[in-house]
């Protein structure tokens, strides 16, 4: 069965979702939302879609099964609330919501209406991430990890020029932590579980959001350090250190190398398989499987993962006085 879906958001990430979803053969785009009819029609024309909407309620009332939400962060809660009330499944781009309270309300609403709410953390659905996770047992006791995701954003140039783009706006619940920092945080939680404590030494942008910084996740017997930023680049790999070896991966997403180095023999073994070129195809396939098979166990795992990550990032924001409008409600 093919799932019919609509989209909110007309940026590059929506294009990648549509391409990945269509490539699975499990999804069909049938509806497009934008704030203006002209934009909606132009975007819909790219995919030969005739159903366009300028109202979230109108989109949610359409004869579709799922809606993919990729709007600015601060709009996620209200838009998703309306969709869930109309008994539609939601694939929600990260970060799911601005606050934990908003997330809990949406999860409750999804359960009450018999639909799924899934946050779109694509990197943990990558085949090579799953290989990495399955191979961790061979490391023996884990002594630590160093994770990196730092990529200079063109939007930071706008900040330097005196502008306030959405991704660096407090009003739109932006900042580096919730935009790209969540990837290594989720990476760590998916591998090691909830940390005992977390700290964040952030540097602030002119706009009041964080531009990046160093995160430390403290586990019972080891710690995970995370270097993340949208204001500079890093080519450093990510590593996990164990008694029986060190695993090096090229990145925390778009993984194409997973190298296991034996500390005794110095031998290196490549564990990674081929990388999927369509970045969102693997998550689209898994989300379709969850919905079609009504796999509550898998959905609950993803919900718990999203909850834990949001709790961590909320605490890290609090430590650095990064306050969104939703925090004040």
C-alpha angles and dihedrals in degrees: 000000000000118000115225115217145178130209136224110199130040102212130116092275090060090051090052092049092050092047093048094044094049091047090062092059087226100097138055125192110223106155139042131194127198132155091248128045092226093057092044092051094046092050094043091052090062088065100032091249119152102185109089130169139190094186125068090214090053091050092046090051092054121108095261133117105214137026123204111212119204102152125128111301097250091057096054098088100051095040093048092046090059093046094050091049086058089054097247124141115244131214101194124195116230133301089046094202141348095248141025090241091058091049093051091051091052093047090052091048092050092052092047091053097043096242137116129253110196126179111220104237096158100178095067089056093056114115091230093052088054090050089051092050093049092050097051091090089069092062093071114208111011114230100183148308139231117206128186136192113156121148127162109239123216085220089066087064086059089053091051088051091056099262129123111221117192094254090059096039125107089205090059093043093248138151138118095275095060095036104048106348089072090067097066091036090054089043090057096043092048090053103036108016129232114346121231091235141352136205133186129201099196133179116217129229124222087260094061097252123109119266092197141288145163123309124194120198111193118208128182097272105008144023136231119217119202126196109194135161146146091205101067141021129246127188092188116129124230120249139194117201122211137166091250099040151327123259117209122193125184093231144341090255134028087033115193101157129049107173123186114201118197108219093207103046096025088225118149123213123192110221101174123105128203115314120234107244095207098073098207099037096094095052091044090054093048095045091050089051092051093050097042095045094038088232100183093171093059092042092050091051091054091045091052091047091051091047093051094047092048091049090052096047091045090055091046090052090049091054089057099040093245100157126183125198089251090059089064097055 
